[in-house]
Amino acid sequence: MQNDKWVVRLVKSRTMTMRLAEYIRDNQISTEQVAGETGILEEKLKTDTDSILNATEFLELCAYLSVKPEELK
């Protein structure tokens, strides 16, 4: 049961990472610039990544992009 909760959290984190990466891509925002200004690895900002944003990075990106987290559901 504990493993199931971990898997669900991992899938949700990956989904939210991908939604932010898609937002960045779709709005033609430079991943290099975002990475430079936020300190978040550029790799995590691309749609073809296997990396996952942690909660702090996710919220920092939302603030940087002026996107409410709930808009990414």
Buried (B, 14 or more C-beta within 10 A) or exposed (E): EEEEEEEEEEEEBBEBBBBBBEBBBEEEBEBEEBBEEBEBBBEBBBBEBEBBBEEEBBEBBBEEBEBEBEEBE
